[in-house]
């Protein structure tokens, strides 16, 4: 009996385990690598000024004389359309993959926090669980309740998905890596994310379920309320940069912490906190997960959804983490700024306009992309920690927090920033002084945090990291 | 039944009738609440119990005295040890049996370990209902160790069937005492960690303090028992005030709700009293293991139990408060009547009166703080 229960680790089993590990590592690094490189290559090259050079270069490779500037307007537009469509496709895939990997990361972090095993079945460390889940949901029955509003019920997930997908238009990845550097970038982002709440409200209403209705109404109240402090907090970096463009906001900051907007303005930290909390609320993340509060509303506005429509909501919910983090990094944490590489370094590496940039320039782009992604992942990880630590606040407390604390706080930050900018215009050193002081304070806080963490670990007789289940 | 409850609910205005259960993540079992809400604010929540009724009391009249013991596990499967003990004590009183001291001590140890396990589930699910998932799994992790310990003791992890009429089924195994003490050493630090993790979290306190206040008078009127009663400031614990078994030999405190962050009898008090009680249980287990007497673990019980005609009642302090078994014998080998009085049932009664004016999220907190276990309500 015991012999059958024990599964001996035969050599072939461990060989296959090694194979799984290698495959997971290859795909786990390969897919993001491919997507990042595609974004790296495509986003500058799909711009009109470089597209011509690219086509000329391709033509030279094939031994043909291609010069798009001589083509008809229709052909030029078609060429441009194709390149934009390819970039759009890549960005959508990036959103989906980032969403899936965020799920995996969140589940691994949460299982670690909760002393449980967590994902460990599909791929090494359960890395491909998100693929398995998505495939499973694809094959599930697509159920629409009989009494639901058929059209709205089916349409709702697309509002959510479109609201999410459109954000990638103005989301930066690196110095020149952005689909479209709109001059109203951050304003555009705030507007398109508002589409998500339309979808959630539609879902809550059309499901014809009381739980879903509760969730939809909560979500509407919450997201609409928190857009006000979020918008006001966004105005702080906008005032400091003097621009709404995402890239321009980053260019006005520097690579070092004391050059970031969060520190160069004494009230920047407050603005950042208001923005961060509001983003948590807009993304329906704990402690603001009231619209889908499991213990109260079953699943809130998601109660009646199944199959791929359900998967779309989850794709957006987790994909939004990247968007939230990336916007926070852009506005407050210096974006993609590379140390020791100001705009003149980039310009020198780029070479003459209209020609394909040199290799050094591409290298700088890779570095800026890596810095931006690393910062974004750090903020994303903060959001995950918050989710698995805090309980949920009540709906009236949620309103109190917004209208009694965040909105006045954001207004104060806004007015203070106006005065601060006048001061900085007279005394430019004020910004640097504030930056240095606040950076030192932040470093001290980080040290205290780490020491307290270490002490807590000691108190429970050591941290136990068990890697046997990976 | 449903119509009867609906009639008690006013349906004239813009209120919405909500069926909160029987399948709902935070009802902790199959309970239905018919909730009348005006937006997020409750007008009334009427509990509709009976979904888990299994006629356990009737079964007690059919299967004979020893045969009913495994069924008592199912009265309250989160803390089955107490249901065992209550029935055993009642039948022993009927038989006028003297239980050997070692069995009494083992009963106390196993019961207090079960109390810790049950309270861990209670405070963990409470945190989960408030929206924090992590504390619940930390609680379950510790409970797992208790399950292991009790499995080593009696071979069972959930439905123990450990207490028997006249004693306990098994003596404790070798080195069990050290294992328990090692666990308790760890558990005391765990409680501090748990407090840092969730109890003193600002959001958590604001969600629970001053919410769904039950005054001491109300608690007595509605027959609340155990931690729910003590949280309302009523200092009453059967282990101290009407001692049974080995409890007179132990020194322990009885935590009473004093309004730790709000007023006495709010949800936070009901939560925190349980945390404090776990620490006291840990002390009791330590004392019991230290002073464990030697000797038999089973009294001499006749093979065929036929008590004299008469009746007996046992009152014990279960994890959910006072649990009473009332057993009537007619002189045959089967009980004439078995009646179980359980804390969860009376706790359900107060929800209808406390609920008006609460929010939906507060109702969840109230249910969780009363620590009701569905099978114990219906039996």
Interface residues (C-beta under 8 A of the other chain):
Chain A: X110 X113 X114 X115 X116 X210 X214 X217 X218 X286 X287 X289 X293 X294 X295 X296 X297 X298 X388 X389 X390 X391 X392 X393 X394 X395 X396 X397 X456 X459 X460 X461
Chain B: X16 X18 X24 X25 X26 X39 X40 X127 X128 X129 X130 X131 X132 X133 X134 X137 X138 X141 X186 X189 X190 X192 X193 X196 X197 X198 X201 X203 X204 X206 X207 X359 X360 X361 X362 X364
